[in-house]
Amino acid sequence: MKEITLEVDERKYKFFLDILRNFDFVSVKKDSTPKDIIMSVAKGIHQAKLASEGKMKSRSAKTFLNEI
């Protein structure tokens, strides 16, 4: 599946999403709210802490960079 990012005028946003959702081959992702972003960062910090304490397996920076 391919992914695209679009910028849509705020006044037409809901209308545009309604149109897209009518296509069975289109998947619309939920917008990230500030709360979602904060929760994601908090989860990452918690996982980093667990990894540094040896309570969670981690991967090397080299492995991470090779994946992206």
HELIX and SHEET records of a PDB file:
HELIX    1   1 GLU A   10  LYS A   12  5                                   3    
HELIX    2   2 TYR A   13  ARG A   21  1                                   9    
HELIX    3   3 PRO A   34  SER A   52  1                                  19    
HELIX    4   4 ALA A   61  GLU A   67  1                                   7    
END                                                                             
